[in-house]
């Protein structure tokens, strides 16, 4: 992070750490910032979905779910969302 502070994959991992520590608001901020830069948007949308559900924002979580279900219906993230599991 010191060398490349905007590296999307590293940022996503920081978001994962924040989520695992129970800081869904920080995770949301990281996922939102990296969403457009990720090589694999399924990953960012999957984590964003989990953070929004944890924060109680069903509307935004549904937006992540719609994107994944529409663009990547056979992905692991789409299956996770269909099952109702956050992670």
C-alpha positions as CSV (number, residue, x, y, z in Angstrom):
1,X,0.0,0.0,0.0
2,X,2.9,2.4,0.6
3,X,4.2,1.9,-2.9
4,X,0.9,1.7,-4.8
5,X,-1.8,3.2,-2.5
6,X,-4.6,2.8,-5.1
7,X,-4.0,-0.9,-6.0
8,X,-7.5,-2.3,-6.2
9,X,-6.7,-5.8,-5.1
10,X,-4.9,-4.6,-2.0
11,X,-7.7,-2.2,-1.2
12,X,-10.2,-5.0,-1.5
13,X,-8.2,-7.0,1.0
14,X,-8.3,-4.1,3.4
15,X,-12.1,-4.0,3.0
16,X,-12.2,-7.7,3.7
17,X,-10.2,-7.2,6.9
18,X,-12.5,-4.3,8.0
19,X,-15.5,-6.5,7.4
20,X,-14.0,-9.5,9.3
21,X,-13.3,-7.1,12.2
22,X,-17.0,-6.0,12.2
23,X,-16.4,-2.6,10.7
24,X,-18.9,-2.8,7.8
25,X,-18.9,1.0,7.3
26,X,-15.2,1.0,6.6
27,X,-15.6,-2.1,4.4
28,X,-18.4,-0.2,2.5
29,X,-16.1,2.7,1.9
30,X,-13.3,0.6,0.5
31,X,-15.6,-1.5,-1.7
32,X,-17.3,1.6,-3.1
33,X,-13.9,3.2,-3.9
34,X,-12.5,0.1,-5.6
35,X,-15.7,-1.1,-7.4
36,X,-14.9,0.6,-10.7
37,X,-11.3,-0.4,-10.7
38,X,-11.5,-4.1,-10.0
39,X,-10.5,-6.5,-12.7
40,X,-13.2,-8.8,-11.4
41,X,-16.2,-6.8,-10.4
42,X,-18.0,-9.9,-9.1
43,X,-15.6,-9.9,-6.1
44,X,-16.2,-6.2,-5.3
45,X,-19.9,-6.6,-5.7
46,X,-20.0,-9.7,-3.6
47,X,-18.2,-8.0,-0.7
48,X,-20.3,-4.8,-1.2
49,X,-23.5,-6.9,-1.0
50,X,-22.3,-8.4,2.3
51,X,-21.3,-5.0,3.8
52,X,-24.6,-3.4,2.8
53,X,-26.7,-6.2,4.2
54,X,-24.7,-6.0,7.5
55,X,-25.3,-2.2,7.5
56,X,-29.1,-2.7,6.9
57,X,-29.1,-1.1,3.4
58,X,-31.3,-3.5,1.6
59,X,-31.7,-1.3,-1.4
60,X,-28.0,-0.9,-2.1
61,X,-27.4,-4.6,-1.4
62,X,-30.1,-5.5,-3.9
63,X,-28.4,-3.3,-6.5
64,X,-25.2,-5.3,-6.0
65,X,-27.1,-8.5,-6.3
66,X,-28.9,-7.4,-9.5
67,X,-25.7,-6.5,-11.1
68,X,-24.1,-9.9,-10.3
69,X,-27.2,-11.9,-11.2
70,X,-27.5,-10.1,-14.5
71,X,-23.9,-10.0,-15.6
72,X,-22.5,-13.1,-13.9
73,X,-25.5,-15.5,-13.2
74,X,-23.3,-18.6,-12.9
75,X,-20.7,-17.1,-10.6
76,X,-20.0,-18.1,-7.0
77,X,-21.0,-14.7,-5.9
78,X,-24.4,-15.0,-7.6
79,X,-24.9,-18.4,-6.0
80,X,-24.0,-17.0,-2.6
81,X,-26.5,-14.1,-3.0
82,X,-29.3,-16.5,-4.1
83,X,-28.7,-18.7,-1.0
84,X,-29.0,-15.7,1.3
85,X,-25.5,-16.2,2.7
86,X,-23.4,-13.1,3.2
87,X,-20.0,-14.6,2.9
